[in-house]
């Protein structure tokens, strides 16, 4: 799942409004075909390639990062296209988000950009793994498990990584569909690369570091919507040291309950995926953090129990403040976490958590 700038407003619009009839709806059965499904899907209104990861420099310094590319369809390209169409005409918008958590210094910095397909400012190819927005780029080979490269630069922060997956794509949901609510279009097609050994260069505070670590990629596409009684979601990605992974999401209702369609997956060391319905996992927050910038109150720290995972987990943020704030648009928390055995206290993994709708409900 997922999620700064008009980008997030536009993303909220794209998932918050009823899907226009001329965009495709994610429905079952859907059979993923790779490498084709690594590429863009312009028939659907909303799509994202979402990277998070944990990196370490040669001196032991530790970083978390997020780099996300969104594609938002304004209309299908064929609907009003004509020969001689102006080069300024836009069919797609391409928001992108970039954040670095520097554990040693306590710095958390983030940036955003927004491009449109007019004049080549932004792009997402339907025939190759090639996505970009105003110079931030994702590129990859056309394989089941592609070799990929990420690049983004903003201010005194920069990321340049190469990576390839240890495991095949992990498809989430049932019948090729990940449900987010009860309506017919409240769904997406969703898969992840859950373990991507990564290496390259990271710049934090103007200082360059050679880094290596492990990343996670979500690729999701659909034309669905949040329901009026849904305020946001909590999303968890967990990479355990024994080569297992966990993905969980809770769609939160405005009354504080969880939508029954919420679910997750466990991925074993060989890449086999098991669907986990809402009844198969339990998440409790262990504390709260109040933002000095927005005064929003977020859960901060969690215990997690998942069917098929024999260990009760405790998740601890690398630092409390990993909130992405924009005064005019939806604000959310996206942060790197350490994962511990709740019984013994041993560190057994790492992950990322995304919390939306706490500063204000996600609405048009």
JOPE-V955811 format. One record per backbone hydrogen bond with DSSP energy under -0.5 kcal/mol. NH is the residue of the N-H (numbers start at 1). CO is the residue of the C=O. E is the energy in kcal/mol with one decimal. If there is no record, write none. Layout:
NH,CO,E ; NH,CO,E
This chain:
8,5,-1.4 ; 9,5,-1.3 ; 10,6,-3.1 ; 11,7,-2.4 ; 12,8,-3.0 ; 13,9,-2.6 ; 14,10,-2.4 ; 15,11,-1.9 ; 16,12,-1.4 ; 17,13,-1.5 ; 23,20,-1.9 ; 24,43,-3.1 ; 27,25,-0.5 ; 30,175,-2.2 ; 32,30,-0.7 ; 37,33,-2.8 ; 38,35,-2.4 ; 39,35,-0.5 ; 39,36,-1.6 ; 40,125,-2.8 ; 44,41,-1.9 ; 46,222,-2.7 ; 47,71,-1.9 ; 48,220,-2.3 ; 49,69,-2.4 ; 50,48,-0.5 ; 50,218,-3.4 ; 51,49,-0.6 ; 51,67,-2.3 ; 52,216,-2.2 ; 53,65,-1.8 ; 54,214,-2.3 ; 55,63,-2.9 ; 56,212,-2.6 ; 57,61,-3.0 ; 58,210,-0.9 ; 60,57,-2.0 ; 63,55,-3.1 ; 64,101,-2.2 ; 65,53,-2.0 ; 66,99,-2.2 ; 67,51,-2.4 ; 68,97,-2.5 ; 69,49,-2.4 ; 70,95,-3.0 ; 71,47,-3.1 ; 72,93,-2.7 ; 73,45,-3.6 ; 74,91,-3.2 ; 75,91,-1.2 ; 79,76,-1.7 ; 80,76,-0.5 ; 85,82,-1.8 ; 89,86,-1.5 ; 93,72,-2.3 ; 94,115,-3.8 ; 96,113,-2.3 ; 97,68,-2.0 ; 98,111,-2.4 ; 99,66,-2.5 ; 100,109,-2.5 ; 101,64,-2.9 ; 102,100,-0.6 ; 102,107,-3.0 ; 103,62,-1.8 ; 103,101,-0.8 ; 104,62,-0.5 ; 106,102,-2.0 ; 107,102,-0.7 ; 109,100,-2.1 ; 111,98,-2.8 ; 113,96,-2.1 ; 115,94,-1.7 ; 117,92,-1.7 ; 119,87,-1.2 ; 120,117,-2.0 ; 121,118,-1.7 ; 122,116,-1.7 ; 123,132,-2.2 ; 125,130,-2.6 ; 129,140,-0.6 ; 130,128,-1.5 ; 131,138,-2.8 ; 132,123,-2.6 ; 133,136,-2.2 ; 134,121,-2.4 ; 136,133,-2.0 ; 137,151,-2.2 ; 138,131,-2.7 ; 139,149,-2.0 ; 140,129,-1.9 ; 141,147,-1.7 ; 143,141,-1.4 ; 146,143,-0.6 ; 146,144,-0.5 ; 148,163,-3.2 ; 149,139,-2.7 ; 150,161,-2.4 ; 151,137,-2.2 ; 152,159,-2.1 ; 154,157,-2.9 ; 157,154,-2.3 ; 158,203,-1.8 ; 159,152,-2.9 ; 160,201,-2.5 ; 161,150,-1.8 ; 162,199,-2.6 ; 163,148,-2.3 ; 164,197,-1.1 ; 165,146,-0.5 ; 166,195,-2.4 ; 170,192,-3.2 ; 171,169,-0.7 ; 172,190,-2.5 ; 174,177,-2.0 ; 177,174,-1.3 ; 178,188,-3.3 ; 179,177,-0.6 ; 180,186,-2.8 ; 181,186,-1.2 ; 186,183,-1.2 ; 187,185,-2.1 ; 188,178,-1.8 ; 189,221,-2.8 ; 190,188,-0.5 ; 191,219,-2.2 ; 192,170,-1.9 ; 193,217,-2.5 ; 194,192,-0.7 ; 196,215,-2.1 ; 197,164,-0.7 ; 197,195,-0.6 ; 198,213,-2.9 ; 199,162,-2.1 ; 200,211,-2.4 ; 201,160,-2.8 ; 202,209,-2.5 ; 203,158,-2.8 ; 204,202,-0.5 ; 204,207,-2.4 ; 206,156,-2.3 ; 207,204,-1.8 ; 209,202,-2.7 ; 211,200,-2.3 ; 212,56,-1.7 ; 213,198,-2.6 ; 214,54,-1.8 ; 215,196,-2.3 ; 216,52,-2.9 ; 217,193,-2.6 ; 218,50,-2.6 ; 219,191,-2.6 ; 220,48,-2.0 ; 221,189,-2.1 ; 222,46,-2.3 ; 224,187,-0.6 ; 226,15,-2.4 ; 230,227,-2.0 ; 231,252,-2.4 ; 232,252,-1.1 ; 234,250,-2.1 ; 235,354,-2.5 ; 236,248,-3.0 ; 237,352,-2.6 ; 238,246,-2.7 ; 239,350,-3.3 ; 240,238,-0.6 ; 240,244,-2.8 ; 241,348,-3.2 ; 243,240,-1.5 ; 245,267,-2.1 ; 246,238,-2.3 ; 247,265,-2.5 ; 248,236,-2.2 ; 249,263,-2.4 ; 250,234,-2.7 ; 252,232,-2.5 ; 252,250,-0.7 ; 253,257,-3.1 ; 254,229,-2.4 ; 256,253,-1.8 ; 259,251,-3.2 ; 262,259,-1.8 ; 263,249,-0.7 ; 264,276,-1.8 ; 265,247,-2.7 ; 266,274,-2.1 ; 267,245,-2.6 ; 268,272,-2.3 ; 271,268,-1.7 ; 274,266,-2.7 ; 276,264,-2.9 ; 277,275,-0.5 ; 278,262,-0.8 ; 280,277,-2.4 ; 281,278,-1.4 ; 282,305,-2.6 ; 284,303,-2.4 ; 286,301,-2.4 ; 287,301,-0.7 ; 289,298,-2.6 ; 291,289,-0.6 ; 291,296,-2.9 ; 295,291,-1.8 ; 298,289,-2.9 ; 298,296,-0.6 ; 300,287,-2.4 ; 302,315,-1.9 ; 303,284,-2.6 ; 304,313,-2.4 ; 305,282,-2.5 ; 307,280,-3.1 ; 309,306,-2.2 ; 310,308,-0.6 ; 313,304,-2.9 ; 314,340,-2.5 ; 315,302,-3.1 ; 316,338,-2.5 ; 318,336,-2.5 ; 322,320,-1.2 ; 324,332,-3.5 ; 325,323,-0.7 ; 329,326,-1.0 ; 332,324,-1.6 ; 333,355,-2.2 ; 334,322,-2.2 ; 335,353,-2.6 ; 337,351,-2.5 ; 338,316,-3.0 ; 339,349,-2.4 ; 340,314,-2.8 ; 341,346,-2.8 ; 342,312,-2.9 ; 342,340,-0.6 ; 345,341,-2.9 ; 348,339,-2.4 ; 348,346,-0.5 ; 349,339,-1.3 ; 350,239,-2.0 ; 351,337,-2.3 ; 352,237,-2.1 ; 353,335,-2.2 ; 354,235,-2.4 ; 355,333,-3.1 ; 356,233,-2.6 ; 357,331,-0.5 ; 359,331,-0.6 ; 362,231,-2.2 ; 363,361,-0.8
